[in-house]
Amino acid sequence: MVELAKAVRIDVLNMCEQTGTGHLGSAYSVTDILAVLYSGILRGRPADPERDRLILSKGHSCAALYAVLHRKGILPEDVFETFARNGTRIGHHPHFEPAIGLEANMGSLGHGLPIAAGLAFAARKQKSDARVFVIQSDGETNEGSVWEAALFAAHHKLNRLCMTLDANKIQAMGFTKDILFPTDHATRWQAFGWEVIEVDGHDHRALWDAHSRLGASPKPLAVIAHTLKGKGVSFMENQLLWHYRCPKGDDYRAALQELSGSPAL
C-alpha cells in the first residue's frame, strides 16, 4: 500500500504537469484512502456482477483514481496516457464506464452518496453480496442531497454501504470551518444514524481496520478520514493555493524530488 500510494502521487504530479490541469491537492489527500481500498478491501473485478462498487463522489480528484486503476491493471495504459486530452475516455471528472473501473458519472458535488445508497438498496433487494463504497469531500457535505441520502441509508439500515469522508478541511474557496461547519463531522453522521469511525486518513493500517468493519453493525458505516490537502509535498500541504494550481518548473522539480528522492531531469 505504501509503495502504491507513492507511485500514484508521482503519477498524479506528472499527469497534472503535462496537461496543465487537475486538482492535485485534492488528489493527494485521497491517495492513501484509494490505495488501501484497492489493495484488498474492494472485492471483485469489473467483469464480476457481484463486485464491490467504489464511487469517487469528489470527482475532481479523479487523477488519483485513474492512477490507482492503472497501477492495479484495471485501466489500460493506452487509455491512462490520454488523461485530460481531446477525445479521451478519462477527462477531468469520472464518467460511467465500469469496464475500466468507473462506476458513476461525477461532476457536480453531492451526487455520489445518493447513487451509492441506491446501489446498496438495490443489492439488498437482489440478494447480492456486493458492497458499496463512496468517497466524499468535507466541502461536499454542504450539499443537501448528501443528507437526504444519509437519512435514506440509515432508515433502511444499509449496512453494506460505506461513506468515507476525505476531511482535508479545505474546499475551493477557503477553509471548510469558515464556510459551513455547524458541528464536527462525527457528531453529524452519528445524529443521522450512522456507525462512525474516525481515523488518520494517511495511516494505512487505521484505514484498513476501519473499512474492514463494514457490515459489523446494522448501520451504514461512515469513516471520517482526517487528511491533509496536498499530502506528500511539504509546500503543498494544507495550502488553499494547491486546490487548483498545477506544478510547473521549479515547483514540479521540487515536488518530484520530495516524492521520489530524485530530482527531475
C-alpha positions in Angstrom: 0.0 0.0 0.0 2.8 2.4 0.8 4.6 1.8 -2.5 1.3 2.1 -4.4 0.5 5.4 -2.7 4.0 6.7 -3.5 3.7 5.7 -7.2 0.3 7.2 -7.5 1.4 10.6 -6.1 4.2 10.7 -8.7 1.8 9.7 -11.5 -0.6 12.4 -10.5 2.2 15.0 -10.3 3.3 14.1 -13.9 -0.3 14.0 -15.1 -1.0 17.5 -13.8 2.3 18.9 -15.0 2.0 17.5 -18.5 -1.6 18.6 -19.1 -1.7 21.8 -17.0 -4.9 20.7 -15.4 -6.2 18.6 -12.5 -6.9 19.1 -8.8 -3.5 18.0 -7.4 -4.1 19.0 -3.7 -7.4 17.1 -3.6 -5.9 14.1 -5.3 -3.1 13.9 -2.8 -5.5 14.0 0.2 -7.4 11.0 -1.1 -4.5 8.9 -2.4 -3.9 6.8 0.7 -7.6 6.1 1.0 -7.7 4.8 -2.5 -4.5 2.8 -2.1 -5.9 1.0 0.9 -9.3 0.2 -0.7 -7.7 -1.1 -3.9 -5.2 -3.2 -2.0 -7.7 -5.8 -0.8 -10.7 -4.1 0.8 -12.6 -4.0 -2.5 -13.7 -7.4 -3.8 -14.2 -8.5 -7.4 -13.0 -7.2 -10.8 -15.0 -5.1 -13.2 -16.5 -8.0 -15.1 -17.9 -9.5 -11.9 -21.6 -8.6 -11.4 -21.1 -9.3 -7.7 -18.2 -6.9 -7.4 -18.0 -4.2 -4.7 -18.5 -0.8 -6.2 -16.5 2.4 -5.4 -17.8 5.8 -6.3 -15.4 8.8 -6.1 -18.0 11.5 -5.4 -15.3 14.1 -5.1 -14.7 13.6 -8.8 -12.4 16.5 -9.3 -9.7 14.4 -7.6 -10.0 11.7 -10.3 -6.3 11.8 -11.3 -5.6 9.7 -8.2 -8.3 7.2 -9.1 -7.1 6.9 -12.6 -3.6 6.3 -11.4 -4.7 3.6 -8.9 -6.8 1.9 -11.5 -3.9 1.9 -13.9 -1.5 0.6 -11.3 -3.9 -2.2 -10.4 -4.3 -3.3 -14.1 -7.9 -2.1 -14.5 -7.3 1.0 -16.6 -5.3 0.2 -19.8 -2.1 2.0 -20.5 -3.4 3.4 -23.8 -6.3 5.0 -22.0 -4.4 6.2 -19.0 -1.8 8.1 -21.1 -4.6 10.2 -22.7 -5.8 11.9 -19.4 -7.5 15.2 -20.0 -6.6 15.3 -23.7 -9.0 15.8 -26.6 -11.1 12.7 -27.3 -10.1 10.9 -24.2 -12.2 8.4 -22.2 -10.8 9.8 -18.9 -11.4 13.5 -18.5 -11.5 16.0 -15.6 -14.2 14.0 -13.8 -15.1 10.3 -13.9 -17.9 9.0 -16.1 -19.8 5.8 -16.1 -17.7 3.0 -17.6 -17.5 0.0 -15.3 -15.2 -1.9 -17.7 -12.4 0.5 -16.7 -13.4 0.8 -13.0 -15.6 3.9 -13.2 -19.0 3.2 -11.5 -20.8 6.6 -12.0 -20.7 10.0 -13.6 -19.3 12.5 -11.2 -19.1 16.3 -11.7 -21.4 18.4 -9.5 -20.8 17.5 -5.9 -23.4 15.8 -3.7 -24.4 13.0 -6.1 -22.1 10.2 -5.1 -23.8 9.2 -1.8 -27.4 9.2 -3.3 -26.2 6.9 -6.1 -24.3 4.7 -3.7 -27.3 4.4 -1.4 -29.4 3.4 -4.4 -26.9 0.8 -5.4 -26.7 -0.6 -1.9 -30.5 -0.7 -1.6 -30.8 -2.5 -5.0 -28.1 -5.0 -4.0 -30.2 -5.9 -0.9 -33.3 -6.4 -3.0 -31.4 -8.6 -5.4 -29.9 -10.6 -2.5 -26.4 -9.6 -3.8 -23.3 -9.7 -1.6 -21.9 -6.6 -3.3 -20.9 -3.8 -1.1 -20.8 -0.1 -2.0 -18.1 2.4 -1.0 -18.3 6.1 -1.7 -15.6 8.8 -1.0 -16.8 12.3 -0.4 -15.0 15.6 0.4 -15.8 17.5 3.5 -16.8 20.6 1.5 -19.2 18.4 -0.4 -21.2 17.9 2.8 -22.5 21.4 2.2 -24.9 19.8 -0.3 -28.4 18.9 0.9 -28.6 15.8 -1.3 -25.9 14.3 0.9 -28.1 14.4 4.0 -31.2 13.2 2.2 -29.2 10.1 1.2 -27.7 9.8 4.7 -31.2 9.6 6.1 -32.4 7.1 3.5 -29.4 4.8 4.2 -29.8 4.9 7.9 -33.6 4.3 7.7 -33.1 1.2 5.6 -30.1 0.0 7.6 -27.9 -0.3 4.6 -25.0 -1.8 6.5 -23.2 -2.8 3.3 -22.7 0.9 2.4 -19.6 2.8 3.5 -19.1 6.5 3.2 -15.5 7.7 3.6 -15.1 11.4 4.2 -11.9 12.9 2.9 -11.8 15.6 5.5 -8.9 17.7 4.3 -10.5 20.9 5.7 -10.1 23.0 2.6 -12.6 23.5 -0.3 -12.4 25.5 -3.5 -12.8 29.0 -1.9 -11.5 28.6 1.6 -11.4 26.5 4.8 -14.5 24.4 5.5 -14.7 25.7 9.1 -15.2 29.3 7.7 -17.8 28.4 5.1 -20.3 25.9 6.5 -19.3 23.9 9.5 -22.1 23.8 12.3 -20.5 21.0 14.3 -17.9 18.3 13.9 -18.3 15.5 11.3 -18.6 12.6 13.7 -21.5 14.3 15.6 -23.4 14.9 12.3 -23.1 11.4 11.0 -23.9 9.8 14.3 -27.0 12.1 14.5 -28.1 10.8 11.1 -28.0 7.2 12.4 -24.6 6.0 11.0 -21.9 4.0 12.7 -18.9 6.3 12.8 -15.1 5.6 12.9 -12.6 8.5 12.9 -9.1 7.8 11.6 -5.9 9.5 10.4 -6.6 9.4 6.6 -2.9 8.8 5.8 -2.5 5.9 8.3 -2.9 2.8 6.1 -3.4 0.3 9.0 -6.0 2.6 10.5 -7.8 2.9 7.2 -7.7 -0.8 6.6 -9.1 -1.7 10.0 -11.9 0.9 9.8 -13.1 -0.2 6.4 -12.9 -3.8 7.4 -15.6 -3.1 10.0 -18.2 -2.6 7.2 -21.1 -5.0 8.0 -20.2 -5.4 11.7 -23.0 -3.0 12.7 -26.7 -2.9 11.5 -26.0 0.7 10.5 -24.2 2.1 7.4 -20.6 3.0 8.1 -19.1 6.5 8.0 -15.3 6.6 8.1 -14.1 10.1 8.9 -10.6 10.2 7.4 -8.7 13.3 8.6 -6.4 14.2 5.8 -4.1 17.0 4.5 -4.7 18.7 1.3 -1.5 18.2 -0.8 -0.3 15.4 1.4 3.2 14.2 0.4 4.7 17.5 -0.8 5.6 19.9 2.1 5.0 23.2 0.3 1.6 22.0 -0.9 0.2 20.6 2.4 -2.7 22.5 3.9 -2.5 25.2 1.2 -5.6 26.5 -0.5 -3.4 27.6 -3.4 -3.0 23.9 -4.4 -6.7 23.2 -4.8 -6.5 24.3 -8.5 -2.8 25.1 -9.2 -0.7 22.8 -11.4 3.0 22.4 -10.8 5.5 23.8 -13.4 9.2 24.5 -13.5 10.8 24.7 -10.0 7.6 23.7 -8.3 7.4 20.5 -10.3 11.1 19.6 -9.8 10.9 20.3 -6.1 7.7 18.2 -5.7 9.2 15.3 -7.7 12.4 15.3 -5.6 10.3 15.1 -2.4 8.1 12.3 -3.7 10.8 10.2 -5.3 14.0 11.3 -3.7 15.4 12.0 -7.2 15.3 15.4 -8.9 13.6 15.9 -12.3 16.0 15.9 -15.3 
